[in-house]
Amino acid sequence: MPAPTCYKHIMIPEISILSQMAPAPGGFSPLYMLIIGVTMVSSLLISGMLKRRFSQYSQIPISMTGAEVAELMLRQNGITDVRVISVEGQLTDHYDPIKKTVNLSEPVYHVNSIAAAAVAAHECGHAIQHQQAYHWLTFRSKMVPAVQLSSKILNFIMIAGLVGVSLMNNPTILWTWVALFAVTTLFSIVTLPVEFDASNRALAWMERSGISASIEHERAKNALFWAAMTYVAAAVGSIAQLLYFLMMALNRRE
Protein backbone atom coordinates (compact mmCIF):
# COMPACT_ATOMS: atom_id res chain seq x y z
CA MET A 1 0.00 0.00 0.00
CA PRO A 2 1.60 3.27 -1.05
CA ALA A 3 2.32 6.03 1.40
CA PRO A 4 0.53 4.66 4.44
CA THR A 5 -0.05 6.91 7.39
CA CYS A 6 -1.19 6.48 10.96
CA TYR A 7 -4.94 6.17 11.34
CA LYS A 8 -5.64 8.27 14.38
CA HIS A 9 -8.55 7.59 16.69
CA ILE A 10 -10.62 10.01 18.75
CA MET A 11 -9.65 13.67 18.32
CA ILE A 12 -6.74 13.50 15.91
CA PRO A 13 -7.89 13.35 12.28
CA GLU A 14 -4.98 13.53 9.84
CA ILE A 15 -6.23 16.89 8.62
CA SER A 16 -7.71 18.30 11.81
CA ILE A 17 -10.36 20.95 12.19
CA LEU A 18 -7.84 23.48 13.46
CA SER A 19 -5.50 22.92 10.53
CA GLN A 20 -8.38 23.83 8.22
CA MET A 21 -9.06 27.11 10.02
CA ALA A 22 -6.78 29.29 7.96
CA PRO A 23 -7.46 33.01 7.63
CA ALA A 24 -9.69 33.63 4.66
CA PRO A 25 -7.77 34.94 1.65
CA GLY A 26 -8.56 38.59 1.34
CA GLY A 27 -9.50 39.05 5.00
CA PHE A 28 -12.04 37.97 7.59
CA SER A 29 -15.63 38.50 6.46
CA PRO A 30 -18.56 38.10 8.88
CA LEU A 31 -19.69 34.98 7.00
CA TYR A 32 -16.26 33.39 7.28
CA MET A 33 -16.06 34.21 10.98
CA LEU A 34 -19.49 32.59 11.41
CA ILE A 35 -18.28 29.42 9.66
CA ILE A 36 -15.19 29.28 11.86
CA GLY A 37 -17.19 29.97 15.01
CA VAL A 38 -19.79 27.30 14.35
CA THR A 39 -17.08 24.77 13.47
CA MET A 40 -15.09 25.49 16.62
CA VAL A 41 -18.12 25.37 18.91
CA SER A 42 -19.32 22.12 17.33
CA SER A 43 -15.86 20.62 17.72
CA LEU A 44 -15.65 21.61 21.37
CA LEU A 45 -19.12 20.24 22.14
CA ILE A 46 -18.38 16.92 20.44
CA SER A 47 -14.99 16.69 22.12
CA GLY A 48 -16.56 17.33 25.51
CA MET A 49 -19.24 14.70 24.95
CA LEU A 50 -16.63 12.19 23.80
CA LYS A 51 -14.50 12.75 26.89
CA ARG A 52 -17.52 12.42 29.17
CA ARG A 53 -18.64 9.20 27.49
CA PHE A 54 -15.13 7.76 27.61
CA SER A 55 -14.81 8.64 31.31
CA GLN A 56 -18.26 7.20 32.06
CA TYR A 57 -17.73 3.96 30.15
CA SER A 58 -14.25 3.55 31.62
CA GLN A 59 -16.00 2.78 34.89
CA ILE A 60 -17.79 -0.25 33.42
CA PRO A 61 -15.52 -3.28 33.89
CA ILE A 62 -15.18 -6.30 31.62
CA SER A 63 -12.97 -9.36 31.92
CA MET A 64 -10.19 -8.22 29.54
CA THR A 65 -7.90 -5.21 29.26
CA GLY A 66 -7.71 -3.16 26.09
CA ALA A 67 -4.41 -4.83 25.20
CA GLU A 68 -5.90 -8.32 25.61
CA VAL A 69 -8.91 -7.35 23.49
CA ALA A 70 -6.65 -6.07 20.72
CA GLU A 71 -4.44 -9.16 20.75
CA LEU A 72 -7.45 -11.46 20.66
CA MET A 73 -9.13 -9.59 17.81
CA LEU A 74 -5.96 -9.60 15.72
CA ARG A 75 -5.38 -13.29 16.37
CA GLN A 76 -8.94 -14.27 15.50
CA ASN A 77 -8.65 -12.35 12.24
CA GLY A 78 -5.45 -14.16 11.28
CA ILE A 79 -3.16 -11.15 11.78
CA THR A 80 0.12 -12.26 13.36
CA ASP A 81 2.53 -9.53 12.20
CA VAL A 82 0.99 -6.59 14.10
CA ARG A 83 2.15 -5.79 17.63
CA VAL A 84 0.03 -4.18 20.35
CA ILE A 85 2.00 -1.60 22.32
CA SER A 86 1.36 1.05 24.96
CA VAL A 87 1.93 4.75 24.23
CA GLU A 88 1.83 7.80 26.49
CA GLY A 89 -1.10 10.16 26.70
CA GLN A 90 -4.86 9.92 26.73
CA LEU A 91 -6.98 9.38 23.62
CA THR A 92 -3.76 9.03 21.61
CA ASP A 93 -4.68 5.59 20.26
CA HIS A 94 -3.87 4.84 16.63
CA TYR A 95 -2.80 2.15 14.19
CA ASP A 96 0.58 2.59 12.50
CA PRO A 97 0.67 0.63 9.20
CA ILE A 98 4.35 1.41 8.62
CA LYS A 99 5.56 -0.16 11.88
CA LYS A 100 2.53 -2.49 11.98
CA THR A 101 1.62 -1.61 15.54
CA VAL A 102 -1.67 -0.99 17.31
CA ASN A 103 -0.73 1.84 19.66
CA LEU A 104 -2.97 2.08 22.70
CA SER A 105 -2.85 4.86 25.26
CA GLU A 106 -2.21 3.84 28.84
CA PRO A 107 -5.86 4.26 29.95
CA VAL A 108 -6.80 1.81 27.18
CA TYR A 109 -3.88 -0.63 27.19
CA HIS A 110 -3.94 -1.46 30.91
CA VAL A 111 -7.62 -1.01 31.76
CA ASN A 112 -10.39 -3.62 31.60
CA SER A 113 -13.39 -1.46 30.72
CA ILE A 114 -15.93 -1.33 27.91
CA ALA A 115 -14.46 2.01 26.75
CA ALA A 116 -10.96 0.54 26.54
CA ALA A 117 -12.28 -2.51 24.67
CA ALA A 118 -14.15 -0.36 22.13
CA VAL A 119 -11.12 1.83 21.39
CA ALA A 120 -8.77 -1.17 21.14
CA ALA A 121 -11.14 -3.00 18.79
CA HIS A 122 -11.54 0.12 16.64
CA GLU A 123 -7.79 0.40 16.13
CA CYS A 124 -7.63 -3.28 15.25
CA GLY A 125 -10.35 -2.54 12.71
CA HIS A 126 -7.81 -0.34 10.94
CA ALA A 127 -5.27 -3.17 11.02
CA ILE A 128 -7.82 -5.46 9.37
CA GLN A 129 -8.57 -2.79 6.75
CA HIS A 130 -4.86 -2.60 6.01
CA GLN A 131 -4.56 -6.38 5.71
CA GLN A 132 -7.56 -6.60 3.38
CA ALA A 133 -6.59 -3.51 1.32
CA TYR A 134 -9.92 -1.84 2.07
CA HIS A 135 -10.56 0.40 -0.95
CA TRP A 136 -11.27 3.65 0.93
CA LEU A 137 -8.16 3.16 3.03
CA THR A 138 -6.08 2.50 -0.08
CA PHE A 139 -7.46 5.63 -1.77
CA ARG A 140 -6.82 7.68 1.38
CA SER A 141 -3.23 6.48 1.55
CA LYS A 142 -2.64 7.41 -2.08
CA MET A 143 -3.86 10.92 -1.30
CA VAL A 144 -1.30 11.53 1.45
CA PRO A 145 1.52 13.01 -0.71
CA ALA A 146 -0.93 15.38 -2.44
CA VAL A 147 -2.42 16.44 0.90
CA GLN A 148 1.00 17.09 2.42
CA LEU A 149 2.07 19.20 -0.57
CA SER A 150 -1.25 21.08 -0.63
CA SER A 151 -0.99 21.88 3.07
CA LYS A 152 2.54 23.25 2.67
CA ILE A 153 1.54 25.52 -0.22
CA LEU A 154 -1.59 26.70 1.62
CA ASN A 155 0.55 27.58 4.63
CA PHE A 156 2.94 29.56 2.41
CA ILE A 157 0.08 31.54 0.84
CA MET A 158 -1.48 32.13 4.26
CA ILE A 159 1.81 33.36 5.78
CA ALA A 160 2.39 35.63 2.78
CA GLY A 161 -1.05 37.14 3.36
CA LEU A 162 -0.36 37.67 7.07
CA VAL A 163 2.84 39.62 6.36
CA GLY A 164 1.05 41.87 3.89
CA VAL A 165 1.80 40.26 0.54
CA SER A 166 -1.59 40.44 -1.20
CA LEU A 167 -1.36 37.35 -3.38
CA MET A 168 -5.13 36.98 -3.53
CA ASN A 169 -5.46 39.93 -5.90
CA ASN A 170 -4.17 37.50 -8.49
CA PRO A 171 -7.08 35.33 -9.73
CA THR A 172 -4.69 32.49 -10.53
CA ILE A 173 -3.44 32.38 -6.93
CA LEU A 174 -7.00 32.51 -5.59
CA TRP A 175 -8.08 29.58 -7.76
CA THR A 176 -4.92 27.75 -6.73
CA TRP A 177 -5.98 28.23 -3.10
CA VAL A 178 -9.41 26.80 -3.89
CA ALA A 179 -7.94 23.79 -5.68
CA LEU A 180 -5.46 23.02 -2.91
CA PHE A 181 -8.09 23.42 -0.20
CA ALA A 182 -10.32 21.08 -2.18
CA VAL A 183 -7.63 18.39 -1.90
CA THR A 184 -7.51 18.64 1.90
CA THR A 185 -11.31 18.73 2.04
CA LEU A 186 -11.58 15.57 -0.06
CA PHE A 187 -9.12 13.92 2.31
CA SER A 188 -11.30 14.74 5.32
CA ILE A 189 -14.34 13.34 3.47
CA VAL A 190 -12.56 10.11 2.50
CA THR A 191 -11.55 9.69 6.14
CA LEU A 192 -15.21 9.25 7.12
CA PRO A 193 -15.88 5.81 5.56
CA VAL A 194 -12.49 4.63 6.85
CA GLU A 195 -13.40 5.54 10.43
CA PHE A 196 -17.00 4.32 10.30
CA ASP A 197 -15.94 1.02 8.75
CA ALA A 198 -13.30 0.46 11.46
CA SER A 199 -15.95 1.05 14.14
CA ASN A 200 -18.41 -1.29 12.41
CA ARG A 201 -15.75 -4.01 12.25
CA ALA A 202 -14.97 -3.47 15.93
CA LEU A 203 -18.60 -3.64 17.06
CA ALA A 204 -19.38 -6.69 14.92
CA TRP A 205 -16.39 -8.56 16.31
CA MET A 206 -17.19 -7.59 19.92
CA GLU A 207 -20.71 -8.94 19.47
CA ARG A 208 -19.54 -12.19 17.82
CA SER A 209 -16.83 -12.82 20.37
CA GLY A 210 -19.04 -12.16 23.39
CA ILE A 211 -16.65 -9.51 24.70
CA SER A 212 -19.58 -7.28 25.62
CA ALA A 213 -23.09 -8.02 26.85
CA SER A 214 -26.05 -6.34 25.12
CA ILE A 215 -26.08 -3.25 27.37
CA GLU A 216 -22.29 -2.95 27.26
CA HIS A 217 -22.39 -3.32 23.48
CA GLU A 218 -24.71 -0.32 23.17
CA ARG A 219 -22.34 1.73 25.31
CA ALA A 220 -19.38 0.71 23.18
CA LYS A 221 -21.38 1.72 20.12
CA ASN A 222 -22.17 5.10 21.68
CA ALA A 223 -18.52 5.76 22.55
CA LEU A 224 -17.39 5.01 18.99
CA PHE A 225 -20.23 7.12 17.59
CA TRP A 226 -18.96 10.23 19.37
CA ALA A 227 -15.41 9.45 18.29
CA ALA A 228 -16.60 9.31 14.67
CA MET A 229 -18.44 12.62 15.09
CA THR A 230 -15.09 14.39 15.53
CA TYR A 231 -14.24 13.42 11.94
CA VAL A 232 -17.69 14.44 10.74
CA ALA A 233 -17.25 17.89 12.32
CA ALA A 234 -13.86 18.24 10.62
CA ALA A 235 -15.29 17.30 7.22
CA VAL A 236 -18.36 19.56 7.50
CA GLY A 237 -16.23 22.51 8.60
CA SER A 238 -13.83 21.95 5.74
CA ILE A 239 -16.65 21.69 3.17
CA ALA A 240 -18.20 24.93 4.46
CA GLN A 241 -14.89 26.78 4.12
CA LEU A 242 -14.29 25.35 0.66
CA LEU A 243 -17.68 26.62 -0.51
CA TYR A 244 -16.88 30.03 0.94
CA PHE A 245 -13.55 30.17 -0.92
CA LEU A 246 -15.23 28.99 -4.12
CA MET A 247 -17.86 31.74 -3.90
CA MET A 248 -15.08 34.27 -3.31
CA ALA A 249 -13.22 33.10 -6.42
CA LEU A 250 -16.37 33.19 -8.55
CA ASN A 251 -17.24 36.72 -7.34
CA ARG A 252 -13.74 37.94 -8.15
CA ARG A 253 -14.17 36.67 -11.71
CA GLU A 254 -17.30 38.72 -12.31
C-alpha positions as CSV (number, residue, x, y, z in Angstrom):
1,M,0.0,0.0,0.0
2,P,1.6,3.3,-1.1
3,A,2.3,6.0,1.4
4,P,0.5,4.7,4.4
5,T,0.0,6.9,7.4
6,C,-1.2,6.5,11.0
7,Y,-4.9,6.2,11.3
8,K,-5.6,8.3,14.4
9,H,-8.6,7.6,16.7
10,I,-10.6,10.0,18.7
11,M,-9.6,13.7,18.3
12,I,-6.7,13.5,15.9
13,P,-7.9,13.3,12.3
14,E,-5.0,13.5,9.8
15,I,-6.2,16.9,8.6
16,S,-7.7,18.3,11.8
17,I,-10.4,20.9,12.2
18,L,-7.8,23.5,13.5
19,S,-5.5,22.9,10.5
20,Q,-8.4,23.8,8.2
21,M,-9.1,27.1,10.0
22,A,-6.8,29.3,8.0
23,P,-7.5,33.0,7.6
24,A,-9.7,33.6,4.7
25,P,-7.8,34.9,1.7
26,G,-8.6,38.6,1.3
27,G,-9.5,39.0,5.0
28,F,-12.0,38.0,7.6
29,S,-15.6,38.5,6.5
30,P,-18.6,38.1,8.9
31,L,-19.7,35.0,7.0
32,Y,-16.3,33.4,7.3
33,M,-16.1,34.2,11.0
34,L,-19.5,32.6,11.4
35,I,-18.3,29.4,9.7
36,I,-15.2,29.3,11.9
37,G,-17.2,30.0,15.0
38,V,-19.8,27.3,14.4
39,T,-17.1,24.8,13.5
40,M,-15.1,25.5,16.6
41,V,-18.1,25.4,18.9
42,S,-19.3,22.1,17.3
43,S,-15.9,20.6,17.7
44,L,-15.6,21.6,21.4
45,L,-19.1,20.2,22.1
46,I,-18.4,16.9,20.4
47,S,-15.0,16.7,22.1
48,G,-16.6,17.3,25.5
49,M,-19.2,14.7,24.9
50,L,-16.6,12.2,23.8
51,K,-14.5,12.7,26.9
52,R,-17.5,12.4,29.2
53,R,-18.6,9.2,27.5
54,F,-15.1,7.8,27.6
55,S,-14.8,8.6,31.3
56,Q,-18.3,7.2,32.1
57,Y,-17.7,4.0,30.2
58,S,-14.2,3.6,31.6
59,Q,-16.0,2.8,34.9
60,I,-17.8,-0.3,33.4
61,P,-15.5,-3.3,33.9
62,I,-15.2,-6.3,31.6
63,S,-13.0,-9.4,31.9
64,M,-10.2,-8.2,29.5
65,T,-7.9,-5.2,29.3
66,G,-7.7,-3.2,26.1
67,A,-4.4,-4.8,25.2
68,E,-5.9,-8.3,25.6
69,V,-8.9,-7.3,23.5
70,A,-6.7,-6.1,20.7
71,E,-4.4,-9.2,20.8
72,L,-7.4,-11.5,20.7
73,M,-9.1,-9.6,17.8
74,L,-6.0,-9.6,15.7
75,R,-5.4,-13.3,16.4
76,Q,-8.9,-14.3,15.5
77,N,-8.7,-12.3,12.2
78,G,-5.4,-14.2,11.3
79,I,-3.2,-11.1,11.8
80,T,0.1,-12.3,13.4
81,D,2.5,-9.5,12.2
82,V,1.0,-6.6,14.1
83,R,2.1,-5.8,17.6
84,V,0.0,-4.2,20.4
85,I,2.0,-1.6,22.3
86,S,1.4,1.0,25.0
87,V,1.9,4.8,24.2
88,E,1.8,7.8,26.5
89,G,-1.1,10.2,26.7
90,Q,-4.9,9.9,26.7
91,L,-7.0,9.4,23.6
92,T,-3.8,9.0,21.6
93,D,-4.7,5.6,20.3
94,H,-3.9,4.8,16.6
95,Y,-2.8,2.2,14.2
96,D,0.6,2.6,12.5
97,P,0.7,0.6,9.2
98,I,4.3,1.4,8.6
99,K,5.6,-0.2,11.9
100,K,2.5,-2.5,12.0
101,T,1.6,-1.6,15.5
102,V,-1.7,-1.0,17.3
103,N,-0.7,1.8,19.7
104,L,-3.0,2.1,22.7
105,S,-2.9,4.9,25.3
106,E,-2.2,3.8,28.8
107,P,-5.9,4.3,30.0
108,V,-6.8,1.8,27.2
109,Y,-3.9,-0.6,27.2
110,H,-3.9,-1.5,30.9
111,V,-7.6,-1.0,31.8
112,N,-10.4,-3.6,31.6
113,S,-13.4,-1.5,30.7
114,I,-15.9,-1.3,27.9
115,A,-14.5,2.0,26.7
116,A,-11.0,0.5,26.5
117,A,-12.3,-2.5,24.7
118,A,-14.1,-0.4,22.1
119,V,-11.1,1.8,21.4
120,A,-8.8,-1.2,21.1
121,A,-11.1,-3.0,18.8
122,H,-11.5,0.1,16.6
123,E,-7.8,0.4,16.1
124,C,-7.6,-3.3,15.3
125,G,-10.4,-2.5,12.7
126,H,-7.8,-0.3,10.9
127,A,-5.3,-3.2,11.0
128,I,-7.8,-5.5,9.4
129,Q,-8.6,-2.8,6.8
130,H,-4.9,-2.6,6.0
131,Q,-4.6,-6.4,5.7
132,Q,-7.6,-6.6,3.4
133,A,-6.6,-3.5,1.3
134,Y,-9.9,-1.8,2.1
135,H,-10.6,0.4,-0.9
136,W,-11.3,3.7,0.9
137,L,-8.2,3.2,3.0
138,T,-6.1,2.5,-0.1
139,F,-7.5,5.6,-1.8
140,R,-6.8,7.7,1.4
141,S,-3.2,6.5,1.6
142,K,-2.6,7.4,-2.1
143,M,-3.9,10.9,-1.3
144,V,-1.3,11.5,1.5
145,P,1.5,13.0,-0.7
146,A,-0.9,15.4,-2.4
147,V,-2.4,16.4,0.9
148,Q,1.0,17.1,2.4
149,L,2.1,19.2,-0.6
150,S,-1.3,21.1,-0.6
151,S,-1.0,21.9,3.1
152,K,2.5,23.3,2.7
153,I,1.5,25.5,-0.2
154,L,-1.6,26.7,1.6
155,N,0.5,27.6,4.6
156,F,2.9,29.6,2.4
157,I,0.1,31.5,0.8
158,M,-1.5,32.1,4.3
159,I,1.8,33.4,5.8
160,A,2.4,35.6,2.8
161,G,-1.1,37.1,3.4
162,L,-0.4,37.7,7.1
163,V,2.8,39.6,6.4
164,G,1.1,41.9,3.9
165,V,1.8,40.3,0.5
166,S,-1.6,40.4,-1.2
167,L,-1.4,37.3,-3.4
168,M,-5.1,37.0,-3.5
169,N,-5.5,39.9,-5.9
170,N,-4.2,37.5,-8.5
171,P,-7.1,35.3,-9.7
172,T,-4.7,32.5,-10.5
173,I,-3.4,32.4,-6.9
174,L,-7.0,32.5,-5.6
175,W,-8.1,29.6,-7.8
176,T,-4.9,27.7,-6.7
177,W,-6.0,28.2,-3.1
178,V,-9.4,26.8,-3.9
179,A,-7.9,23.8,-5.7
180,L,-5.5,23.0,-2.9
181,F,-8.1,23.4,-0.2
182,A,-10.3,21.1,-2.2
183,V,-7.6,18.4,-1.9
184,T,-7.5,18.6,1.9
185,T,-11.3,18.7,2.0
186,L,-11.6,15.6,-0.1
187,F,-9.1,13.9,2.3
188,S,-11.3,14.7,5.3
189,I,-14.3,13.3,3.5
190,V,-12.6,10.1,2.5
191,T,-11.6,9.7,6.1
192,L,-15.2,9.2,7.1
193,P,-15.9,5.8,5.6
194,V,-12.5,4.6,6.9
195,E,-13.4,5.5,10.4
196,F,-17.0,4.3,10.3
197,D,-15.9,1.0,8.8
198,A,-13.3,0.5,11.5
199,S,-16.0,1.1,14.1
200,N,-18.4,-1.3,12.4
201,R,-15.8,-4.0,12.3
202,A,-15.0,-3.5,15.9
203,L,-18.6,-3.6,17.1
204,A,-19.4,-6.7,14.9
205,W,-16.4,-8.6,16.3
206,M,-17.2,-7.6,19.9
207,E,-20.7,-8.9,19.5
208,R,-19.5,-12.2,17.8
209,S,-16.8,-12.8,20.4
210,G,-19.0,-12.2,23.4
211,I,-16.7,-9.5,24.7
212,S,-19.6,-7.3,25.6
213,A,-23.1,-8.0,26.8
214,S,-26.1,-6.3,25.1
215,I,-26.1,-3.3,27.4
216,E,-22.3,-3.0,27.3
217,H,-22.4,-3.3,23.5
218,E,-24.7,-0.3,23.2
219,R,-22.3,1.7,25.3
220,A,-19.4,0.7,23.2
221,K,-21.4,1.7,20.1
222,N,-22.2,5.1,21.7
223,A,-18.5,5.8,22.5
224,L,-17.4,5.0,19.0
225,F,-20.2,7.1,17.6
226,W,-19.0,10.2,19.4
227,A,-15.4,9.5,18.3
228,A,-16.6,9.3,14.7
229,M,-18.4,12.6,15.1
230,T,-15.1,14.4,15.5
231,Y,-14.2,13.4,11.9
232,V,-17.7,14.4,10.7
233,A,-17.3,17.9,12.3
234,A,-13.9,18.2,10.6
235,A,-15.3,17.3,7.2
236,V,-18.4,19.6,7.5
237,G,-16.2,22.5,8.6
238,S,-13.8,21.9,5.7
239,I,-16.7,21.7,3.2
240,A,-18.2,24.9,4.5
241,Q,-14.9,26.8,4.1
242,L,-14.3,25.3,0.7
243,L,-17.7,26.6,-0.5
244,Y,-16.9,30.0,0.9
245,F,-13.6,30.2,-0.9
246,L,-15.2,29.0,-4.1
247,M,-17.9,31.7,-3.9
248,M,-15.1,34.3,-3.3
249,A,-13.2,33.1,-6.4
250,L,-16.4,33.2,-8.6
251,N,-17.2,36.7,-7.3
252,R,-13.7,37.9,-8.1
253,R,-14.2,36.7,-11.7
254,E,-17.3,38.7,-12.3
